[in-house]
């Protein structure tokens, strides 16, 4: 079993839909990162959180430390949100990455 | 600020050749790391460094070498390339190993070993 599990692996939705991507981890962490990677592109940091909730524009990230679970939500999704979303659990020195969720938003 | 600069963007090597992937950051970050990204496997840590002169192995270090002589630079050396090292490589940095430090990634190097 991977230390960081993401679900779903693939997600296709229509423009405007509310999107949720989940991340569960089994390791102790000091922080949880959410990253975005566009096709053929680099990797961009969206959020880093250690408790509660963070919001940036249409993106919201939450974390429940007791349940070892984090979610990334996208409100009013748009085709430009199509990308791979990756969560990463940060330990004392290293990060462990999930396999990513490929999101496709159709117009 | 340039952020994290990674070169080259693309490279083709023959089996047995050696090469160095360059990574530089201008943010005075203590922590730098190298990952490889393979289909279906996510990002895997190769080597990391928590400061100049300090390096350590990650999950998949075999066949790779690193050094950290300055805060800015963290090159990754392939000693004798093998087809199994065909991958996309990313360098990343953050301010320190502790909490409160977002990741900054380079644009990646797509390496093919024939």
Interface residues (C-beta under 8 A of the other chain):
Chain A: X30 X31 X33 X35 X41 X42 X43 X44 X45 X48 X50 X86 X88 X90 X92 X93 X94 X95 X97 X98 X99 X100
Chain B: X33 X35 X40 X41 X42 X43 X44 X45 X48 X50 X56 X58 X90 X92 X97 X98 X99 X100 X101 X102 X103 X104 X105 X106 X107 X108
